[in-house]
């Protein structure tokens, strides 16, 4: 067969073949999505079957080998809570329905920790007045400015807060602060009292270092027959420069603190209002012994 005859025969065969339909992108994409959906369905079914088998296995073990609830026993291969050194999970307790806050002077529970009226509130105000009266001569305690912005620290402040309830005893914290000035220089003093029932430490320096979580160089100062802890120099936190602490025989704890700076450090006091012995004596002062 000649070349021309071969080419003619091939053209004749090609003419008799039906051409494939043109490529449709939409159709192809739809087919691919359907295939992927089928694969995902297969995976999900397989995963569900595995979970069902696992749950069934755990249930079988728990049914056939579990110990008696509440007896501290365990199933085969396990240890009881006592033997393993772990405590059993407590039974769920009923939700509290009573308010945790103490009752206010109106006979109703307080809205929050702060007492805004009544005997507790009045004691905090009295503590502030006693603190102001203890400020040495030569220093002035400014009055609060009228219409002072809420974000600004007041020159004088007092607060009574419910701290905790320990073995049925309500523990309160009274905090009073006062700005002290000498000329154009400003510092601050503070008294904080925890009523009896508190769980603060007894050892003088351990107690003193509990004040606001601050740390520092502590000395034990003897006042009469009592031992009072005084931090004479803070280590890192310098919100206050010095503070003392004393636990009264009835358990009441009093902290007294002072700092030469309030506001701008460039305008701080040249000298702290109280010496270290005075600071220690103030912690024992009956004026700061509240219930």
Residue, then its C-alpha position, 0 to 999 in steps of 0.5 A: x500500500x502506498x503512502x497516499x492510500x494509507x493516509x486516505x484509509x486513516x482519514x476514512x476511519x477517523x470520520x466514522x468515530x463519534x467525537x467526545x462531548x466538550x469539557x464542561x467545568x461545572x459538571x466536572x466540579x459537581x462530580x468531584x464534590x459528590x465524590x468528596x461528600x461520599x468519602x466524608x460520609x464514609x469517614x464519619x460512619x467509620x468514626x461513629x462506629x469506633x466510638x460506639x464500640x469504645x463506649x460499649x467496651x467501657x460500659x461492659x468493664x464498668x458493669x462487670x468489674x466496678x466496685x460498690x459505690x461509696x465503699x471506697x473499693x475499686x474494680x479489678x486492677x484498680x486501687x481504692x482512694x485510700x490505698x492510692x493516696x487520693x481523695x474520693x470526689x465529694x458528692x455534689x452539694x446543693x447550691x447556696x441560696x442564702x446571700x454570703x454578705x452580712x446583714x446591713x442596718x436595714x435588716x437586708x443583706x449588703x449588696x457587696x463587701x462594703x458597708x455603706x452605713x451602720x456600725x461597721x461603716x461608722x467604725x471605719x470613719x472613726x478609724x480615719x479620725x483617729x489616724x488624723x489625730x495621730x499625725x505629728x505636729x508640723x504636718x497637715x492633712x488636707x480636706x477632700x476636694x469638692x466635686x473631686x473626679x471619681x478616678x482621683x484618690x481622695x485626700x482622706x478615705x475610709x472603708x469597712x469591708x467584709x473579709x471572710x467568715x471563719x468558723x461562723x465568725x465574720x471577719x471585717x477589714x477596716x482601712x483608712x488613709x490620709x494624705x499628709x503634707x509639709x509645705x509643698x511636699x506630700x506623703x501618705x499614712x494608712x491604718x488597716x485593721x482585721x477583726x478577731x477570727x482572722x487567719x493571719x500569722x502570729x510571728x511578728x515579721x511573718x505577720x508584717x509581711x502579710x500587709x498587701x503581700x509586700x516584702x521587705x527588711x523586717x525588724x522586731x521592735x519591743x514595745x513594753x512587753x510586746x513584740x511588734x514587727x516593722x518593715x523598715x525598707x521594702x525590697x521591690x514593692x514601694x507603695x509604702x516605705x515602712x509599715x508595722x503590724x501587731x496582733x492583739x491578745x484577742x486576735x485583732x490585727x493592726x497594720x500602720x503604714x507610711x510613705x513619703x511619696x504620694x503623687x509626684x516623687x519629686x514632691x515627696x516628704x523630706x522626712x517620714x511622719x513617724x519614727x520606727x519606734x513610733x510606728x511600732x507603738x501605733x500598731x498597738x495603740x488602742x485607738x486602732x483596736x477595732x471590733 
